[in-house]
């Protein structure tokens, strides 16, 4: 089992009572088996059961226990690859369609959060995307003009505009609205509970060790405990662990990122409207606040993909992030309280892997590689629902596993 994070996580400690789900202890049948109980698996479960499908979700650890617990909970419609670059890579029609779909996915996430019976700290936020250096300014202007020309709502702030709203100056920034933040650990656990209450069978501590196709086309999954699940369709929603199952299919780069969470800040008035903040540099810094007044800052991405071990080494990264926070917000003095290192994946063309296995009928992948994994999970739930139910979806060819854009980079 690939280790997805190391260090002290902030989010799990915010949930006082977690619902437990029993392991699979008898043979079962379902229309859809979902392997993975994180953000992707729980969103798929929720969308599928609402569409009338019978669903069993299998998680080999605990729900939200993998990369979801190390997620920063930033839900943004803009992507790691700028729209102007994506247009050059996959064409204007598909690029605009993808960007607008991501914007709609944030709205769908908001709708799901609103339906939950518990508060998961979901807040709509605007985002500030600033030029890291003066050399990045022309590219940022180009991106802004592309967004506007394509009908995507955005504003451009010059250096004076930024300085009026924040205690730092940058040469320019794109401001977008309609993004959001959430407590990802609470969100995934609440989604799992809602899905279970709606009829999804959820099983934790259930490790799938074998997957075969029966002569009639059904799929048989066997667990480490020897129980079997037969399903018409199988969805792998396994975060950044798919190489353990189908290593030759998914071509992606695994890196590690670092996240630091401060103590509660005395005053966040200088942080205009609690914007989400990120930058044009690659790798980039990303910052948000929490409902109790902390700051979450991440970045310093590096190879290899394994989480960094050694408490002092991680803390050193946390100190680097803290210094970068204070360079932007000098008055924010609350100390470091949590630091972790987490694995994340990026595809070669910076798009997620969502769709059917090209060589294995009725097997699908929901792999939200990239900085927008939670948004991609919502896209995936609807794309895969449509594939399973036989509906057309305009995004299918953009994110499918054997797409042309993977061979052109």
N, C-alpha and C positions, 0 to 999 in steps of 0.2 A: 504493500500500500504506500503510495507516494505521500510524503509529508508535505503539507501545503502551507504551513506557517510555523513560526517559532517565536517565542517571546510572550509578553503579557498583553492579552487582548482586553480591550475596553468593553465591547458590546455584550458579551455573555453575562457580565456582572450586572447589567441593567434589567435582566429578566429574573424576577424573584421566584416565579414558579413556572416550570416547564412541563408540558404534557409529554408523557412517555407513551411509546407505542410498542406493542409486543412483537417479538421476532415471528417470522413465518414458521408455523409449527404444524402445518398440514398442507397437502397438495391443493392447489387452487387453479381456477381458470378465470380469464378476463379478456376483454377485447384489447386493452392496452396495458402493457407492463412498462412502468417508468423506472429506470435504474438511476437512483440518485435523489436525495432528499434535501437539496439546497435550494437556492433561488430559482434555478431553472426547473428543477423537478416539481417544486410546489406550485409555481405559476402554471406550468403545463397541466398539472393535476387539476387545478382550479378551472382552467379554461376547458379542458376535456370533459370533466364531469358535467359542467354546465351545458355542454353540447350533446349530452345524452349518451356518452360513451361510458362503459364500465372500466374502471381504472384501479390498478394496484400499484402502489409506489413502494419500492424496496430501497432501503438505505443501509449500507453496511456498518455505519457508525450511528450517530445521532442526527436527527433533523437539524439542519443549519450548522453542523459540526465541522464542515470543511471550509472551503474558501469563503463561504457566506459569512462566517463569523469574523473574518479578517477584511471584509468589504468595508469601504469608507462610507457607503450609503449616499454617494453623490449620483443623482439621476439627471443626466444632461442629454439634450437632443443633438448637440454638436458632437462630432467624433474626432478621434485622434488624427485622422486624415482630413485635411481641409476639403471643403466642397470643391474648390477650384482644382485641387489635385485629383479628387475622385472623379470629376468630370473627364479629366484627361485620361484617367485609367479605364473607366468603364462606360463613358459616354454620358452626355447631358441628361437624357431621359431617365436612365437608371439611377444616376447619382442623385438627381433631385428627388426621385421617388424614394430612395433610401433615406435621405435626410428628412423628408417630410414624414416618412413612416416612423422614424425615431422620435420626432416631435409628438406624433400621435400616441406612441407607446408610453411616453411620460404621462399623457392624459389618462391612458388606460390604467397605469400603475396608480395614479391618483384615485381613480374610480374604485379599484380593488381595495385600496387602503380605507376609503370612505365606507366600504361595506363591512369592514371588520368590526367585531364586537369590542375590540380593545384599541387603545391609543398606541400607535407604533411610531410616534414622533414624525409623522409625514408632514412636511411643510413645503409649500410652493416657494421657489426662490428664483431670483434673477442670477445671471452669471456674468462675470467679468473675465474676458479673455485678453490678457495684455501682451504687448510686444516685449519680449525678454530683453532685447537689445535694439538699438536704433537701426541696425541692419535688417531686423525683422519687420520694420514698419511698412515698407512697400508691399511685402507679401500680405500683411494684415489688411492693408487698404484694398488690395486685390480681392481678398477673401470677402471683405465686407461688400464690395461692389457686386461680387458674384451672388452672394446671399440675397441682396436686394433685387437684383435682376431676375432671380428665380422665385421671387415672391415670398421669401422667408424673412420674417420680422427680425430686425436687428437695428441697433444704433451704433454710431461710431463716436467714441469719446477721444478728444485730443488730450494733451498733457495737462492743460488747465482744468478740463472737465474732471479728469481723474483726481487731481489734487484737491478739487472742491469737495469730493466725496470720500476720499481716503487719505491717510497720512503719508502717502508715498506718491512719487511721480514716475510715470512711464510715458514713452513717446506717444502711445496710442493704445486703444483697447476696443474690442467689440463687446457690446452689451446685448445680451439676449434675455428674453423673458420666458416664463413658463417652464423652467426647470424645477427641480425639487431635491429635497434631502429626506432621508428616512433612517431610522434605526434598523439596519438590515437583519440583525439577529431576531429582534422582536417581530419584524415583518414576516420573515420566513416561517417562524414558529406559529404566528397567527394565521398565515395562509394555510399551513399544514392542518391546523385545527379546523379551520373553516372547510377545507376540502374533505377532511375526515367526517365532519358533521354532515356534509352534503352527500356522502356515500363512497368516497375514495377509501380503499383499504390501505392503511399506512403501516409499514413494518420496518422497525429499526433493528439494528444488530443482525442484519440479514445480508450476507455476502454472496453475491452471485459468482459462482466459480465455473459454470459451464453454460453455454448457449448453443443449442443445435436446432436445426430446422427439421421437422418431421415430414414424412412422405406426403402428407396432405397439405403441407404449407404452413401449419401451425409452428410456433416457436416454443421450445421447451427450455426453461431456465432452471438450473439446479443450484441449490444453495450449499454452502459449506456444511450445513447441518443435514443435508441429504433430502430436503423437501423440494418439490417441483412446482413450477408455475407454467401453465400453458397459456399463450396469448396469441392473438391474431397479429398484433403489432407490438414492436419493442422500441422504446425510446431511450437512448443513452443520454442522460443529463448529468454527466459525471465530472463537471468542472474541468480541472486541468489534469485529469487522470486517464484520458482515453487511450494513451499509448500502451497501457497495460492490456487493453482488449484488442485494439485495432491499430497498432503502432504504425503500420505502413500506409494507412489511409489518411491520417491527419498530418499535414505538413505545417508545423508552426514552430515559433521560437519561444522557449520558456525562459523567463528572466525572474529576478526577484526585486521586489520593491520594499520600501520601508515606510512605516507610518508611526507618527508620534502624536499622542494626545496629552494636552496640558491638564493641569488642575483647573478648577473653576476660576475664570477671570473676574476680577472685581468690576470691570466696566468694559463693555464692548460697543460703546457709543461711536467710536471711531470707525467701526466696521459697518459701512453703509448698508442698511437693510439686510444684514447677514448674507450678502451675496456669496454665491459659490465663486471661487477664484481659481484660475489656472493660467497657463502662459504658453507662448509659442515655442519655447525651447524644447528639444527632445534629447533626453527625457525631461519631463516637465514637473514642476511643483503643482500640487493641487491642495486647496484649503477650503475648509468649511467650519461652521460652528455647530454646537449641539444645543439642545433645548435647555440644558442646565448651565450653559455658559462656558463650555470648554472650547478649545480649538483643536481640530483634527487637521494635520498636515502630512502629506505623503510625497514621496518622490525618491530621488537618488537611485533610480533603477539601474541594475547592473546584471551581468552574467556572473555565475551560472544561475540556473533556475531553482536550485535548492535553497530553502530558507537558511539564513545565516545563523549559525550556532555560536554560542559564547555570549554570555550576558554583557560583558564589557564591550565587545565588538558591536553588539546591537545598540547599546547605550550611546556609544560614540556616534553612531548614525543618528540617533535621536537628538543628540546635542547639535549636530550639524543642521538638522531640520529646525531645531529651536532657534538657532542663530539666524536662519533664513526667515523664520517667522518674525523675529525681532527687527530684522532689517526692513521689513514691510510695516510692522506695527510696533514701534519702539516702546510704547506704553504698556504692552501686554506682558506682564511679568510673572504670571502664574507658572510654576515649575513643571517639568516633565513628570507625568505620572504613569504613562503606558508607552511602551515601544514594542513594535513587532515587525517581523520580516515575513513576507508572503510571496508565494509563487504566483505569477500571472503569465498568461500566454498571449502572443500576438501572431496573427496569420501573416503570410508574406504580402498580402494585398490589403491588410488592415481591415478586413471585413470578417464577421463571424462565420462559423461553420454551422449551417442550419439546413437540414434536409435529409433526403433518403440516401441510404448507402447505395452507391451505383451498382454494386455487385451482390447485394443481399436483400431480397424482396421483403418489404414491410419492416425493415430496420431503419431507424432514423437517429439523427444526432442533433442535439441541442447544446452547442458549445459556443458560449458567448465570449470568444476570445477578443481582447482589447479592453480599453479603458471604460467602455460603456456596457459592461457585462449584464447588469440588471435590466437595462433598456433592451438589450439584445434578447434576454430571456423572454420578455413580453412579445417581441417580434416573433421569436421562435414558437411560442405557444400557439399563436394564430396560424403561422405558416404550416406547422406540423398538424394542427387540427384540420386544416384544409386539405393537406395531402392525404391524411387518413380517411377523411370523409369524401374525398373525390372532388373537392372544389378547386377552382382556379385561384391562384394568388399571385399578383404581379411581382412580388419579391422573391419568389421561389428560385428563379434562374440567377438572381443577383448573388445569393448567398449559398447556393448549393455546393456540395463538396467537390464536384468536378467542374467548377466554373472556369471559364477561359481566363479570367483575370489572374488566376494563380499561376498560369504558365507564362504570363507576359511580364513578370517581375523578376 
